[in-house]
Protein backbone atom coordinates (compact mmCIF):
# COMPACT_ATOMS: atom_id res chain seq x y z
CA UNK A 1 0.00 0.00 0.00
CA UNK A 2 1.19 3.49 -0.79
CA UNK A 3 2.62 5.70 1.97
CA UNK A 4 2.57 9.00 0.14
CA UNK A 5 -0.53 11.14 0.47
CA UNK A 6 -0.77 11.90 -3.27
CA UNK A 7 -0.49 8.21 -4.11
CA UNK A 8 -3.31 7.39 -1.69
CA UNK A 9 -5.40 10.05 -3.39
CA UNK A 10 -4.54 8.59 -6.82
CA UNK A 11 -5.71 5.16 -5.67
CA UNK A 12 -9.08 6.58 -4.61
CA UNK A 13 -9.46 8.57 -7.84
CA UNK A 14 -8.53 5.59 -10.02
CA UNK A 15 -11.09 3.37 -8.33
CA UNK A 16 -13.78 6.02 -8.78
CA UNK A 17 -12.92 6.36 -12.49
CA UNK A 18 -12.89 2.57 -12.91
CA UNK A 19 -16.39 2.31 -11.45
CA UNK A 20 -17.64 5.09 -13.76
CA UNK A 21 -16.10 3.38 -16.79
CA UNK A 22 -17.77 0.09 -15.84
CA UNK A 23 -21.12 1.88 -15.66
CA UNK A 24 -20.61 3.46 -19.09
CA UNK A 25 -19.65 0.12 -20.67
CA UNK A 26 -22.69 -1.49 -19.08
CA UNK A 27 -24.94 1.25 -20.49
CA UNK A 28 -23.54 0.60 -23.97
CA UNK A 29 -24.37 -3.08 -23.65
CA UNK A 30 -27.87 -2.36 -22.34
CA UNK A 31 -28.75 0.09 -25.11
CA UNK A 32 -27.28 -2.22 -27.75
CA UNK A 33 -29.35 -5.16 -26.52
CA UNK A 34 -32.50 -3.03 -26.56
CA UNK A 35 -31.78 -1.92 -30.12
CA UNK A 36 -31.20 -5.50 -31.26
CA UNK A 37 -34.32 -6.74 -29.48
CA UNK A 38 -36.52 -4.15 -31.19
CA UNK A 39 -34.99 -4.59 -34.65
CA UNK A 40 -37.70 -4.59 -37.28
CA UNK A 41 -40.19 -2.64 -35.14
CA UNK A 42 -41.14 1.02 -34.92
CA UNK A 43 -39.02 1.53 -31.79
CA UNK A 44 -35.87 0.24 -33.48
CA UNK A 45 -34.75 3.63 -34.82
CA UNK A 46 -35.13 5.36 -31.46
CA UNK A 47 -33.30 2.58 -29.58
CA UNK A 48 -30.59 2.51 -32.23
CA UNK A 49 -30.03 6.25 -31.82
CA UNK A 50 -29.74 5.87 -28.03
CA UNK A 51 -27.19 3.08 -28.45
CA UNK A 52 -25.15 5.08 -30.97
CA UNK A 53 -25.26 8.12 -28.71
CA UNK A 54 -23.98 6.12 -25.73
CA UNK A 55 -21.14 4.69 -27.83
CA UNK A 56 -20.17 8.17 -29.05
CA UNK A 57 -20.15 9.50 -25.47
CA UNK A 58 -17.94 6.63 -24.32
CA UNK A 59 -15.48 7.33 -27.13
CA UNK A 60 -15.37 11.05 -26.35
CA UNK A 61 -14.77 10.34 -22.64
CA UNK A 62 -12.01 7.89 -23.47
CA UNK A 63 -13.78 4.85 -22.00
CA UNK A 64 -13.42 2.95 -25.27
CA UNK A 65 -11.08 3.61 -28.19
CA UNK A 66 -12.18 5.30 -31.39
CA UNK A 67 -11.90 2.23 -33.61
CA UNK A 68 -13.71 0.06 -31.07
CA UNK A 69 -16.57 2.56 -31.02
CA UNK A 70 -16.70 2.67 -34.80
CA UNK A 71 -16.72 -1.12 -34.99
CA UNK A 72 -19.53 -1.42 -32.42
CA UNK A 73 -21.61 1.23 -34.21
CA UNK A 74 -21.09 -0.38 -37.61
CA UNK A 75 -22.05 -3.84 -36.39
CA UNK A 76 -25.08 -2.53 -34.54
CA UNK A 77 -26.36 -0.48 -37.48
CA UNK A 78 -25.76 -3.30 -39.94
CA UNK A 79 -27.61 -5.79 -37.76
CA UNK A 80 -30.58 -3.57 -36.88
CA UNK A 81 -31.10 -2.13 -40.35
CA UNK A 82 -30.72 -5.48 -42.14
CA UNK A 83 -33.21 -7.03 -39.76
CA UNK A 84 -35.68 -4.39 -40.87
CA UNK A 85 -35.38 -5.25 -44.57
CA UNK A 86 -35.28 -9.03 -44.15
CA UNK A 87 -38.76 -10.56 -44.40
CA UNK A 88 -39.93 -12.70 -41.50
CA UNK A 89 -39.55 -16.50 -41.89
CA UNK A 90 -43.30 -16.99 -42.43
CA UNK A 91 -43.23 -14.68 -45.47
CA UNK A 92 -40.30 -16.61 -46.99
CA UNK A 93 -42.21 -19.91 -46.66
CA UNK A 94 -45.25 -18.40 -48.35
CA UNK A 95 -43.13 -17.25 -51.29
CA UNK A 96 -41.54 -20.70 -51.68
CA UNK A 97 -44.95 -22.43 -51.56
CA UNK A 98 -46.23 -20.50 -54.58
Number of C-alpha atoms within 10 A of each C-alpha: 6 10 7 9 8 10 12 13 11 13 13 12 11 12 11 11 13 13 10 13 17 12 12 19 15 12 16 21 15 13 20 24 16 16 26 19 14 18 22 19 12 10 13 20 17 11 21 24 15 17 26 22 15 21 27 18 16 20 17 13 12 11 18 17 12 14 10 12 20 15 11 16 19 12 11 19 21 11 14 22 16 13 17 15 10 11 11 11 8 8 10 11 10 9 8 7 6 5
